[in-house]
Amino acid sequence: MRLLLVFNPSAANGRAASLLPAVRAALERFADLDVIETCKAGDAFGQVSAADLETYDGLVAAGGDGTLFEVLNGLYAHEKPARIPIGLVPIGTGNAFARDFQLLPGDWKKGIELVRAGHLRKVDVGRVQTPKECYYFLNIVGAGLPVDAMETAEKFKFLGNPAYTLATLWHAMKLRSYPLQIEIDGMAVCQESMFVEVSNTRYTGTTFLIAPEASPDDGLLDITLLAKLSRHRLLRLFPTIYKGRHVLYPEISTYRAKEIRITAPENLMLAPDGEIRGCTPATITCLHRDLQIFAPR
């Protein structure tokens, strides 16, 4: 087996840097290995998109959700026949996508073992088309509250996993809402909402079970909308998101679809897979089983 490792030493607020020798040694026990060590945002995308992937059997993403997002989009810069399987080595703060495959943040040894075992699973990929660009995601893309929370969480990454939770609660308490206009497989939904999340997998921010019924290979994306509500009601709803019970509240609306169009308001920022990128209007499409990953049997 020949592998290309993309390693982000800045993952987990820089705590991942010390893991590179151990990760490299573990992979070299069963594979010929080339290593890309990123230095700044955009490195993983740029180097993967420029790499000759035909000589590799797999592409290993070692970092958080942002690293995986860049690796995925670098891979999708290649024509489909050249897209090789991705291995997940979760050493970031979030790693929400990896959690659906029994990998928690820090489970890098388990992630490497999945690569060594060589079992491949086809998963869905989300595609986002805005007026200015097209990009891909594996976990989730949100608008409204998720963007506000992500911008604040960046300042508190040194806290680890609680950073996103605290930032989300802080902004949720402001009760800011948006006049969303959405088409869900052609059905119009117009609603004053605090957020919309479009999920390929179940978790966001690692611990929020935002879409408890989502499956990464069913050909559908799960949509979650939170209507405007009182602060008292919000405080009752917020803890239920850890177990996915928020979907039982009448203020939460859920849908499943192959294509979602967020048509208004215009210029509402989007948050895909731990990043902030693009804005509305946007068309979000599910590409059914379009990517292979190393996964449990």
N, C-alpha and C positions, 0 to 999 in steps of 0.2 A: 504494500500500500504506500502511495506517495501522497502527502498532505501539505496543504498550505495553511499555516497558522497565522491568524490575525489577532494580535495581542494588544490590548489597550491598558497600559500601565497606569493610566489616570482613573480607571474604573474604581468604584467604591471610594471616591474621594482620595485616590492615590494609594489606597491600601493594597491594591492588586499588584503593584509593581514588584513586590518581593516574591510573588508566586511564579514569575516567569521561569526561573531555572527548574523548578519542580514540574511545572506543566510541560516544559520542553522535554525534560528527561523522560517523563511518563509516556509521551507520544513517541519518542525515539526508540522506545523498547519494542515497538511493533511496526514503525513506519519510517520511511525516509521523509525528512521534514525540512521545509523552508519556512522562514519566519518573517512576518511583517510586524514590526513594533511601531504602533502609531505614536505620533508626537502632538497632534492637534486635531481639532474637529475637521472632518473632511478627508483625513488621511486614508482611513479604511476604504471609503468609497473610491477615492482616486486610484489607489494602488490595486484594488481588486478589479476595477473596471479596466485597468491597463494591463493586467496580468494575462499571460498565456495559460489559460486554465486547462487546455487539452492534455497537459502533461500530469495533471493531478487527479486523484481518485476522490478527494474530498476537500472541503474548505471549512476550517475550524474557527469559529468566532468566540474568542475569549474576552469577555467584558460584560457590560450590562445591556439593557434594551437598546440604548443608543448605538452601541457598537454593532449589535445584530442588525439594526436598521440600516446602517451604512454598508455593512457587508452584503446584505440582501440587495440593496440598490446597486451596488457595484457588480454583483452577480447578474442582475437583470439588465445591465448595460451590454451584456453579451447576448448573442442570438440563442434561442432556446436549446439547440443541440449542444451548446458548449456549457450549459449551466450544470454544474456538478453538485452533489449533495452537500448540505451544511451540517456541521457538528456543533453542538451547543456546549460551551464550557462557561457556566454561570459564575462569574467572579465580580459582578457589579452590585449596585445597591438594589436594583429592581428585579430584573430577570423574570418579568411577568409571563412572557411566552413560554419560557422553559418550565415554569411550574406545571403546566398542563401535561408535561412529560416526566413527572415525578422528580424534577430537578429544582431544588431550592437554592437561593443565593449561597455560594460557598461550596456547592456540591461539584466542584471541578473534577475530582477523581471519578465520580459516578458518570459525569459527562464524557470523560475520556474513555471510560469503560464501554459506553454505548458506541463510541466511534470504533473502538477495537472489535466489538462484537459484530459490527458491520450490518446490522439489521436496518433496512431503509423503510420509511413510511412516507407516503405522499400526503402533503397537506395543502390546504387552500392558501392563497395569497390575496391580499386586498390591494387593489389598484386605485389610486386617487388621481383624478384629472381635474386640474384647475385651469383657468384661462392662461396661466403663464407656464405651467409645468405639469409633469406626470411623475409620480413616485409610487413606491410599493411599501406595504407594511405586513407584518405577521400577527401582531397582537391586537392593536386597537387604534382608532383615530377618533378624537373628540373635539368638541368646540364648546365655548362658553367657560364654565367653571374649570374644566381640566386645564385649559391654557393658563388661566389666572393662577391656579394652584402650582402648576409646573414652574412658572416664572419665579414664584416665591420659594418653592422647594429647592431650587438651585442654590439659593443663598444659605440653606441649612443642610446641605448634603453631609456635613461633618457629623450630623446626628444619626446618619444611617437611615434605616427603614422608616423611623418615625417622621422624617422630614416631610414626606409627601402627605402623610396623614394629617399632620398639624397644619400644613399649608392649605389642604383641602377644607378642613374644618374652619379655618380662619376666613377663607373667602366665602364659604357657604353661608356663614353667619351674616355676611353683608347682604344676602338675599338678592343679588343682582340677577336679572333675567333678560332674555333676548326674544324678540318676536320671530321665532323660527318658522320657516316655510320649507317643507320637505316633501319630496316624492319618494315613496317606498314601493318599488316595483310598480310605479305608475299611480299609486294611491296618494292623494294629497293629504298631508297632515300640517295644519297650521296651529301653532300653540305657543303661548308665552312660556318659555322654559328656562331653567337655570343651566341645563346642559343637554347635549346629545352626545352619546357614545356609540360608536359603531365597532363591534367586537368580532374578532375572528376566534379568540380564545376566551377563557372564563375570567381571568384575573386582570387587574390593572394595579400598578404600584405594588405588586407582589401580594399584598394582603387583602385588597378589596375584591370580593367575589362579585364583580359588576354584572356579569352575564352568566348566571349559573347553568343555563341550558346550552351554552355555546359549545360547538364541536369544531375542531380545526380541519375537518375533512368532509363536511356535509354539503358543501356547495352553497352555503348560506352565511350571511353576516347577521349578527344579532344587534338590534337597535334598542337603546335604553334612553328614554326621555324623562326628565324630572320637571314637573310643572312647578310654577311659582307657589310657594307655601309660606306659612307663618314660621317665625323663629322657633316657637315652642314645638311645632310639628316637626321641624327639621331636626331638632335635638333628639326627638324620639326615633326618627327614621335613621339617623346617621349610624348608630352602632350596628344596625341590622345588616349593613353592607358587607360586614366581615363574613357572614354566613349565607349571604345571598337572599336574605329574607326581605330586603327592601322592595323586591318585585311584587310583594303582596300588598303594598300600600297603594291606595287609589291615585296618589300623586305621581306614581311611576307608571309609564306606558312602555310596553315592550312589543317589538315586531321582529320578524325574520324576513330577509329578502336577499335577492341576488344583486340588486342595484339600488343605490340610494342617491338621490340628488338633493343637496342642500342649496336651495336657490336664494334664500334671503335669511337674515340681512346680508348685504354684500360686505366684503372685506372683513368678515369674522375670521380670526386666526384659527388655524387647525393644529392639533397636537397628535402626531402619529408616533407611537412606540418610544415615548420618552423624549421626543424632540418637538420643536415648534417650527412648522414649515407649511407655507402656503395659506391661502385663505379662500373663503367662499366668493362666488358660487363654486361648488365642487360636485363631481360625480364619483361615487365610490362603488367599485365593482368587485365581486368575488370571482377570482380565477380558480376554478375547481381543481383541486389536487394538482397544482401547477409546479410544486417544488418537492424535492426529496430531502428529508432530514434523517440523521442517524437517531433512532428512537427505540424505546423498549418494545419488545414483542407483545 
